């Protein structure tokens, strides 16, 4: 099975990694627009227990504007999702969307934007 997104395992606690992500995103021109607490949502909606897991919706307005200017339908793939979960070893896994797997795959004309966004998200992961 192919990897979904760009993944990095971090040998730090969930709370520490989650707290560092907005700063790392900001350094690359992104902001966090949404935050979904999957553990809490599953508990409330289904009454089930799940590991600590959050999904952040990140946006770089400049690249979002460029992509929307080229193809309005790309909005269905925005913002860039970043999943963060506590793994079984006490570390944390961060998995960011790979724009080459999403927007560039849907519309090859968007590949230059997707390539730049991917590079920025890769630097965010490295900063963790």
MODELLER restraints for C-alpha pairs under 7 A, 6 or more apart:
rsr = mdl.restraints
at = mdl.atoms
rsr.add(forms.Gaussian(group=physical.xy_distance, feature=features.Distance(at['CA:5:A'], at['CA:95:A']), mean=6.14, stdev=0.5))
rsr.add(forms.Gaussian(group=physical.xy_distance, feature=features.Distance(at['CA:5:A'], at['CA:96:A']), mean=5.43, stdev=0.5))
rsr.add(forms.Gaussian(group=physical.xy_distance, feature=features.Distance(at['CA:5:A'], at['CA:97:A']), mean=4.48, stdev=0.5))
rsr.add(forms.Gaussian(group=physical.xy_distance, feature=features.Distance(at['CA:5:A'], at['CA:98:A']), mean=4.53, stdev=0.5))
rsr.add(forms.Gaussian(group=physical.xy_distance, feature=features.Distance(at['CA:6:A'], at['CA:95:A']), mean=5.43, stdev=0.5))
rsr.add(forms.Gaussian(group=physical.xy_distance, feature=features.Distance(at['CA:6:A'], at['CA:96:A']), mean=5.13, stdev=0.5))
rsr.add(forms.Gaussian(group=physical.xy_distance, feature=features.Distance(at['CA:6:A'], at['CA:97:A']), mean=6.27, stdev=0.5))
rsr.add(forms.Gaussian(group=physical.xy_distance, feature=features.Distance(at['CA:6:A'], at['CA:98:A']), mean=5.87, stdev=0.5))
rsr.add(forms.Gaussian(group=physical.xy_distance, feature=features.Distance(at['CA:7:A'], at['CA:94:A']), mean=5.71, stdev=0.5))
rsr.add(forms.Gaussian(group=physical.xy_distance, feature=features.Distance(at['CA:7:A'], at['CA:95:A']), mean=4.26, stdev=0.5))
rsr.add(forms.Gaussian(group=physical.xy_distance, feature=features.Distance(at['CA:7:A'], at['CA:96:A']), mean=6.42, stdev=0.5))
rsr.add(forms.Gaussian(group=physical.xy_distance, feature=features.Distance(at['CA:8:A'], at['CA:93:A']), mean=5.79, stdev=0.5))
rsr.add(forms.Gaussian(group=physical.xy_distance, feature=features.Distance(at['CA:8:A'], at['CA:94:A']), mean=5.33, stdev=0.5))
rsr.add(forms.Gaussian(group=physical.xy_distance, feature=features.Distance(at['CA:8:A'], at['CA:95:A']), mean=6.41, stdev=0.5))
rsr.add(forms.Gaussian(group=physical.xy_distance, feature=features.Distance(at['CA:8:A'], at['CA:125:A']), mean=6.54, stdev=0.5))
rsr.add(forms.Gaussian(group=physical.xy_distance, feature=features.Distance(at['CA:9:A'], at['CA:92:A']), mean=5.86, stdev=0.5))
rsr.add(forms.Gaussian(group=physical.xy_distance, feature=features.Distance(at['CA:9:A'], at['CA:93:A']), mean=4.41, stdev=0.5))
rsr.add(forms.Gaussian(group=physical.xy_distance, feature=features.Distance(at['CA:9:A'], at['CA:94:A']), mean=6.35, stdev=0.5))
rsr.add(forms.Gaussian(group=physical.xy_distance, feature=features.Distance(at['CA:10:A'], at['CA:91:A']), mean=5.86, stdev=0.5))
rsr.add(forms.Gaussian(group=physical.xy_distance, feature=features.Distance(at['CA:10:A'], at['CA:92:A']), mean=5.21, stdev=0.5))
rsr.add(forms.Gaussian(group=physical.xy_distance, feature=features.Distance(at['CA:10:A'], at['CA:93:A']), mean=6.03, stdev=0.5))
rsr.add(forms.Gaussian(group=physical.xy_distance, feature=features.Distance(at['CA:11:A'], at['CA:91:A']), mean=4.67, stdev=0.5))
rsr.add(forms.Gaussian(group=physical.xy_distance, feature=features.Distance(at['CA:11:A'], at['CA:92:A']), mean=6.48, stdev=0.5))
rsr.add(forms.Gaussian(group=physical.xy_distance, feature=features.Distance(at['CA:12:A'], at['CA:91:A']), mean=5.16, stdev=0.5))
rsr.add(forms.Gaussian(group=physical.xy_distance, feature=features.Distance(at['CA:12:A'], at['CA:92:A']), mean=6.23, stdev=0.5))
rsr.add(forms.Gaussian(group=physical.xy_distance, feature=features.Distance(at['CA:13:A'], at['CA:90:A']), mean=6.52, stdev=0.5))
rsr.add(forms.Gaussian(group=physical.xy_distance, feature=features.Distance(at['CA:13:A'], at['CA:91:A']), mean=5.43, stdev=0.5))
rsr.add(forms.Gaussian(group=physical.xy_distance, feature=features.Distance(at['CA:13:A'], at['CA:92:A']), mean=6.07, stdev=0.5))
rsr.add(forms.Gaussian(group=physical.xy_distance, feature=features.Distance(at['CA:14:A'], at['CA:85:A']), mean=6.89, stdev=0.5))
rsr.add(forms.Gaussian(group=physical.xy_distance, feature=features.Distance(at['CA:14:A'], at['CA:86:A']), mean=5.57, stdev=0.5))
rsr.add(forms.Gaussian(group=physical.xy_distance, feature=features.Distance(at['CA:14:A'], at['CA:91:A']), mean=6.80, stdev=0.5))
rsr.add(forms.Gaussian(group=physical.xy_distance, feature=features.Distance(at['CA:14:A'], at['CA:92:A']), mean=5.35, stdev=0.5))
rsr.add(forms.Gaussian(group=physical.xy_distance, feature=features.Distance(at['CA:17:A'], at['CA:128:A']), mean=6.86, stdev=0.5))
rsr.add(forms.Gaussian(group=physical.xy_distance, feature=features.Distance(at['CA:20:A'], at['CA:128:A']), mean=6.95, stdev=0.5))
rsr.add(forms.Gaussian(group=physical.xy_distance, feature=features.Distance(at['CA:22:A'], at['CA:31:A']), mean=6.82, stdev=0.5))
rsr.add(forms.Gaussian(group=physical.xy_distance, feature=features.Distance(at['CA:22:A'], at['CA:32:A']), mean=6.52, stdev=0.5))
rsr.add(forms.Gaussian(group=physical.xy_distance, feature=features.Distance(at['CA:24:A'], at['CA:124:A']), mean=5.24, stdev=0.5))
rsr.add(forms.Gaussian(group=physical.xy_distance, feature=features.Distance(at['CA:24:A'], at['CA:127:A']), mean=6.31, stdev=0.5))
rsr.add(forms.Gaussian(group=physical.xy_distance, feature=features.Distance(at['CA:25:A'], at['CA:31:A']), mean=6.34, stdev=0.5))
rsr.add(forms.Gaussian(group=physical.xy_distance, feature=features.Distance(at['CA:25:A'], at['CA:124:A']), mean=5.87, stdev=0.5))
rsr.add(forms.Gaussian(group=physical.xy_distance, feature=features.Distance(at['CA:28:A'], at['CA:120:A']), mean=5.89, stdev=0.5))
rsr.add(forms.Gaussian(group=physical.xy_distance, feature=features.Distance(at['CA:29:A'], at['CA:60:A']), mean=5.56, stdev=0.5))
rsr.add(forms.Gaussian(group=physical.xy_distance, feature=features.Distance(at['CA:30:A'], at['CA:58:A']), mean=6.04, stdev=0.5))
rsr.add(forms.Gaussian(group=physical.xy_distance, feature=features.Distance(at['CA:30:A'], at['CA:59:A']), mean=5.06, stdev=0.5))
rsr.add(forms.Gaussian(group=physical.xy_distance, feature=features.Distance(at['CA:30:A'], at['CA:60:A']), mean=4.25, stdev=0.5))
rsr.add(forms.Gaussian(group=physical.xy_distance, feature=features.Distance(at['CA:31:A'], at['CA:58:A']), mean=5.44, stdev=0.5))
rsr.add(forms.Gaussian(group=physical.xy_distance, feature=features.Distance(at['CA:31:A'], at['CA:59:A']), mean=5.45, stdev=0.5))
rsr.add(forms.Gaussian(group=physical.xy_distance, feature=features.Distance(at['CA:31:A'], at['CA:60:A']), mean=6.54, stdev=0.5))
rsr.add(forms.Gaussian(group=physical.xy_distance, feature=features.Distance(at['CA:32:A'], at['CA:56:A']), mean=6.49, stdev=0.5))
rsr.add(forms.Gaussian(group=physical.xy_distance, feature=features.Distance(at['CA:32:A'], at['CA:57:A']), mean=5.71, stdev=0.5))
rsr.add(forms.Gaussian(group=physical.xy_distance, feature=features.Distance(at['CA:32:A'], at['CA:58:A']), mean=4.44, stdev=0.5))
rsr.add(forms.Gaussian(group=physical.xy_distance, feature=features.Distance(at['CA:32:A'], at['CA:59:A']), mean=6.48, stdev=0.5))
rsr.add(forms.Gaussian(group=physical.xy_distance, feature=features.Distance(at['CA:33:A'], at['CA:57:A']), mean=5.47, stdev=0.5))
rsr.add(forms.Gaussian(group=physical.xy_distance, feature=features.Distance(at['CA:33:A'], at['CA:58:A']), mean=5.75, stdev=0.5))
rsr.add(forms.Gaussian(group=physical.xy_distance, feature=features.Distance(at['CA:33:A'], at['CA:59:A']), mean=6.79, stdev=0.5))
rsr.add(forms.Gaussian(group=physical.xy_distance, feature=features.Distance(at['CA:34:A'], at['CA:56:A']), mean=5.64, stdev=0.5))
rsr.add(forms.Gaussian(group=physical.xy_distance, feature=features.Distance(at['CA:34:A'], at['CA:57:A']), mean=4.76, stdev=0.5))
rsr.add(forms.Gaussian(group=physical.xy_distance, feature=features.Distance(at['CA:35:A'], at['CA:54:A']), mean=6.82, stdev=0.5))
rsr.add(forms.Gaussian(group=physical.xy_distance, feature=features.Distance(at['CA:35:A'], at['CA:55:A']), mean=5.72, stdev=0.5))
rsr.add(forms.Gaussian(group=physical.xy_distance, feature=features.Distance(at['CA:35:A'], at['CA:56:A']), mean=4.58, stdev=0.5))
rsr.add(forms.Gaussian(group=physical.xy_distance, feature=features.Distance(at['CA:35:A'], at['CA:57:A']), mean=6.31, stdev=0.5))
rsr.add(forms.Gaussian(group=physical.xy_distance, feature=features.Distance(at['CA:36:A'], at['CA:54:A']), mean=5.47, stdev=0.5))
rsr.add(forms.Gaussian(group=physical.xy_distance, feature=features.Distance(at['CA:36:A'], at['CA:55:A']), mean=5.07, stdev=0.5))
rsr.add(forms.Gaussian(group=physical.xy_distance, feature=features.Distance(at['CA:36:A'], at['CA:56:A']), mean=6.48, stdev=0.5))
rsr.add(forms.Gaussian(group=physical.xy_distance, feature=features.Distance(at['CA:37:A'], at['CA:53:A']), mean=6.32, stdev=0.5))
rsr.add(forms.Gaussian(group=physical.xy_distance, feature=features.Distance(at['CA:37:A'], at['CA:54:A']), mean=4.64, stdev=0.5))
rsr.add(forms.Gaussian(group=physical.xy_distance, feature=features.Distance(at['CA:37:A'], at['CA:55:A']), mean=6.73, stdev=0.5))
rsr.add(forms.Gaussian(group=physical.xy_distance, feature=features.Distance(at['CA:38:A'], at['CA:53:A']), mean=5.43, stdev=0.5))
rsr.add(forms.Gaussian(group=physical.xy_distance, feature=features.Distance(at['CA:38:A'], at['CA:54:A']), mean=5.48, stdev=0.5))
rsr.add(forms.Gaussian(group=physical.xy_distance, feature=features.Distance(at['CA:39:A'], at['CA:49:A']), mean=6.94, stdev=0.5))
rsr.add(forms.Gaussian(group=physical.xy_distance, feature=features.Distance(at['CA:39:A'], at['CA:50:A']), mean=5.22, stdev=0.5))
rsr.add(forms.Gaussian(group=physical.xy_distance, feature=features.Distance(at['CA:39:A'], at['CA:51:A']), mean=6.15, stdev=0.5))
rsr.add(forms.Gaussian(group=physical.xy_distance, feature=features.Distance(at['CA:39:A'], at['CA:52:A']), mean=5.54, stdev=0.5))
rsr.add(forms.Gaussian(group=physical.xy_distance, feature=features.Distance(at['CA:39:A'], at['CA:53:A']), mean=5.80, stdev=0.5))
rsr.add(forms.Gaussian(group=physical.xy_distance, feature=features.Distance(at['CA:42:A'], at['CA:48:A']), mean=5.92, stdev=0.5))
rsr.add(forms.Gaussian(group=physical.xy_distance, feature=features.Distance(at['CA:43:A'], at['CA:49:A']), mean=5.90, stdev=0.5))
rsr.add(forms.Gaussian(group=physical.xy_distance, feature=features.Distance(at['CA:51:A'], at['CA:86:A']), mean=6.49, stdev=0.5))
rsr.add(forms.Gaussian(group=physical.xy_distance, feature=features.Distance(at['CA:52:A'], at['CA:85:A']), mean=5.69, stdev=0.5))
rsr.add(forms.Gaussian(group=physical.xy_distance, feature=features.Distance(at['CA:52:A'], at['CA:86:A']), mean=5.56, stdev=0.5))
rsr.add(forms.Gaussian(group=physical.xy_distance, feature=features.Distance(at['CA:53:A'], at['CA:84:A']), mean=5.58, stdev=0.5))
rsr.add(forms.Gaussian(group=physical.xy_distance, feature=features.Distance(at['CA:53:A'], at['CA:85:A']), mean=4.22, stdev=0.5))
rsr.add(forms.Gaussian(group=physical.xy_distance, feature=features.Distance(at['CA:53:A'], at['CA:86:A']), mean=6.55, stdev=0.5))
rsr.add(forms.Gaussian(group=physical.xy_distance, feature=features.Distance(at['CA:54:A'], at['CA:83:A']), mean=5.83, stdev=0.5))
rsr.add(forms.Gaussian(group=physical.xy_distance, feature=features.Distance(at['CA:54:A'], at['CA:84:A']), mean=5.28, stdev=0.5))
rsr.add(forms.Gaussian(group=physical.xy_distance, feature=features.Distance(at['CA:54:A'], at['CA:85:A']), mean=6.47, stdev=0.5))
rsr.add(forms.Gaussian(group=physical.xy_distance, feature=features.Distance(at['CA:55:A'], at['CA:81:A']), mean=6.50, stdev=0.5))
rsr.add(forms.Gaussian(group=physical.xy_distance, feature=features.Distance(at['CA:55:A'], at['CA:82:A']), mean=5.56, stdev=0.5))
rsr.add(forms.Gaussian(group=physical.xy_distance, feature=features.Distance(at['CA:55:A'], at['CA:83:A']), mean=4.39, stdev=0.5))
rsr.add(forms.Gaussian(group=physical.xy_distance, feature=features.Distance(at['CA:55:A'], at['CA:84:A']), mean=6.25, stdev=0.5))
rsr.add(forms.Gaussian(group=physical.xy_distance, feature=features.Distance(at['CA:56:A'], at['CA:81:A']), mean=5.66, stdev=0.5))
rsr.add(forms.Gaussian(group=physical.xy_distance, feature=features.Distance(at['CA:56:A'], at['CA:82:A']), mean=5.07, stdev=0.5))
rsr.add(forms.Gaussian(group=physical.xy_distance, feature=features.Distance(at['CA:56:A'], at['CA:83:A']), mean=6.36, stdev=0.5))
rsr.add(forms.Gaussian(group=physical.xy_distance, feature=features.Distance(at['CA:57:A'], at['CA:79:A']), mean=5.27, stdev=0.5))
rsr.add(forms.Gaussian(group=physical.xy_distance, feature=features.Distance(at['CA:57:A'], at['CA:80:A']), mean=5.54, stdev=0.5))
rsr.add(forms.Gaussian(group=physical.xy_distance, feature=features.Distance(at['CA:57:A'], at['CA:81:A']), mean=4.72, stdev=0.5))
rsr.add(forms.Gaussian(group=physical.xy_distance, feature=features.Distance(at['CA:57:A'], at['CA:82:A']), mean=6.45, stdev=0.5))
rsr.add(forms.Gaussian(group=physical.xy_distance, feature=features.Distance(at['CA:58:A'], at['CA:79:A']), mean=5.44, stdev=0.5))
rsr.add(forms.Gaussian(group=physical.xy_distance, feature=features.Distance(at['CA:58:A'], at['CA:80:A']), mean=5.02, stdev=0.5))
rsr.add(forms.Gaussian(group=physical.xy_distance, feature=features.Distance(at['CA:58:A'], at['CA:81:A']), mean=6.22, stdev=0.5))
rsr.add(forms.Gaussian(group=physical.xy_distance, feature=features.Distance(at['CA:59:A'], at['CA:79:A']), mean=5.26, stdev=0.5))
rsr.add(forms.Gaussian(group=physical.xy_distance, feature=features.Distance(at['CA:59:A'], at['CA:80:A']), mean=6.10, stdev=0.5))
rsr.add(forms.Gaussian(group=physical.xy_distance, feature=features.Distance(at['CA:63:A'], at['CA:113:A']), mean=6.69, stdev=0.5))
rsr.add(forms.Gaussian(group=physical.xy_distance, feature=features.Distance(at['CA:67:A'], at['CA:74:A']), mean=6.75, stdev=0.5))
rsr.add(forms.Gaussian(group=physical.xy_distance, feature=features.Distance(at['CA:67:A'], at['CA:110:A']), mean=6.79, stdev=0.5))
rsr.add(forms.Gaussian(group=physical.xy_distance, feature=features.Distance(at['CA:67:A'], at['CA:113:A']), mean=6.92, stdev=0.5))
rsr.add(forms.Gaussian(group=physical.xy_distance, feature=features.Distance(at['CA:68:A'], at['CA:74:A']), mean=6.16, stdev=0.5))
rsr.add(forms.Gaussian(group=physical.xy_distance, feature=features.Distance(at['CA:68:A'], at['CA:75:A']), mean=6.65, stdev=0.5))
rsr.add(forms.Gaussian(group=physical.xy_distance, feature=features.Distance(at['CA:74:A'], at['CA:103:A']), mean=6.73, stdev=0.5))
rsr.add(forms.Gaussian(group=physical.xy_distance, feature=features.Distance(at['CA:77:A'], at['CA:103:A']), mean=6.97, stdev=0.5))
rsr.add(forms.Gaussian(group=physical.xy_distance, feature=features.Distance(at['CA:80:A'], at['CA:97:A']), mean=6.08, stdev=0.5))
rsr.add(forms.Gaussian(group=physical.xy_distance, feature=features.Distance(at['CA:81:A'], at['CA:96:A']), mean=6.03, stdev=0.5))
rsr.add(forms.Gaussian(group=physical.xy_distance, feature=features.Distance(at['CA:81:A'], at['CA:97:A']), mean=5.59, stdev=0.5))
rsr.add(forms.Gaussian(group=physical.xy_distance, feature=features.Distance(at['CA:82:A'], at['CA:94:A']), mean=6.89, stdev=0.5))
rsr.add(forms.Gaussian(group=physical.xy_distance, feature=features.Distance(at['CA:82:A'], at['CA:95:A']), mean=5.63, stdev=0.5))
rsr.add(forms.Gaussian(group=physical.xy_distance, feature=features.Distance(at['CA:82:A'], at['CA:96:A']), mean=4.27, stdev=0.5))
rsr.add(forms.Gaussian(group=physical.xy_distance, feature=features.Distance(at['CA:82:A'], at['CA:97:A']), mean=6.28, stdev=0.5))
rsr.add(forms.Gaussian(group=physical.xy_distance, feature=features.Distance(at['CA:83:A'], at['CA:94:A']), mean=5.77, stdev=0.5))
rsr.add(forms.Gaussian(group=physical.xy_distance, feature=features.Distance(at['CA:83:A'], at['CA:95:A']), mean=5.10, stdev=0.5))
rsr.add(forms.Gaussian(group=physical.xy_distance, feature=features.Distance(at['CA:83:A'], at['CA:96:A']), mean=6.30, stdev=0.5))
rsr.add(forms.Gaussian(group=physical.xy_distance, feature=features.Distance(at['CA:84:A'], at['CA:92:A']), mean=6.98, stdev=0.5))
rsr.add(forms.Gaussian(group=physical.xy_distance, feature=features.Distance(at['CA:84:A'], at['CA:93:A']), mean=5.72, stdev=0.5))
rsr.add(forms.Gaussian(group=physical.xy_distance, feature=features.Distance(at['CA:84:A'], at['CA:94:A']), mean=4.57, stdev=0.5))
rsr.add(forms.Gaussian(group=physical.xy_distance, feature=features.Distance(at['CA:84:A'], at['CA:95:A']), mean=6.43, stdev=0.5))
rsr.add(forms.Gaussian(group=physical.xy_distance, feature=features.Distance(at['CA:85:A'], at['CA:92:A']), mean=5.67, stdev=0.5))
rsr.add(forms.Gaussian(group=physical.xy_distance, feature=features.Distance(at['CA:85:A'], at['CA:93:A']), mean=5.38, stdev=0.5))
rsr.add(forms.Gaussian(group=physical.xy_distance, feature=features.Distance(at['CA:85:A'], at['CA:94:A']), mean=6.69, stdev=0.5))
rsr.add(forms.Gaussian(group=physical.xy_distance, feature=features.Distance(at['CA:86:A'], at['CA:92:A']), mean=4.59, stdev=0.5))
rsr.add(forms.Gaussian(group=physical.xy_distance, feature=features.Distance(at['CA:86:A'], at['CA:93:A']), mean=6.40, stdev=0.5))
rsr.add(forms.Gaussian(group=physical.xy_distance, feature=features.Distance(at['CA:87:A'], at['CA:93:A']), mean=6.42, stdev=0.5))
rsr.add(forms.Gaussian(group=physical.xy_distance, feature=features.Distance(at['CA:98:A'], at['CA:118:A']), mean=6.04, stdev=0.5))
rsr.add(forms.Gaussian(group=physical.xy_distance, feature=features.Distance(at['CA:99:A'], at['CA:114:A']), mean=4.92, stdev=0.5))
rsr.add(forms.Gaussian(group=physical.xy_distance, feature=features.Distance(at['CA:99:A'], at['CA:117:A']), mean=6.90, stdev=0.5))
rsr.add(forms.Gaussian(group=physical.xy_distance, feature=features.Distance(at['CA:99:A'], at['CA:118:A']), mean=5.90, stdev=0.5))
rsr.add(forms.Gaussian(group=physical.xy_distance, feature=features.Distance(at['CA:100:A'], at['CA:111:A']), mean=6.77, stdev=0.5))
rsr.add(forms.Gaussian(group=physical.xy_distance, feature=features.Distance(at['CA:100:A'], at['CA:114:A']), mean=5.61, stdev=0.5))
rsr.add(forms.Gaussian(group=physical.xy_distance, feature=features.Distance(at['CA:100:A'], at['CA:115:A']), mean=6.59, stdev=0.5))
rsr.add(forms.Gaussian(group=physical.xy_distance, feature=features.Distance(at['CA:103:A'], at['CA:110:A']), mean=6.54, stdev=0.5))
rsr.add(forms.Gaussian(group=physical.xy_distance, feature=features.Distance(at['CA:103:A'], at['CA:114:A']), mean=6.69, stdev=0.5))
rsr.add(forms.Gaussian(group=physical.xy_distance, feature=features.Distance(at['CA:104:A'], at['CA:110:A']), mean=5.18, stdev=0.5))
rsr.add(forms.Gaussian(group=physical.xy_distance, feature=features.Distance(at['CA:104:A'], at['CA:111:A']), mean=4.61, stdev=0.5))
rsr.add(forms.Gaussian(group=physical.xy_distance, feature=features.Distance(at['CA:104:A'], at['CA:114:A']), mean=5.96, stdev=0.5))
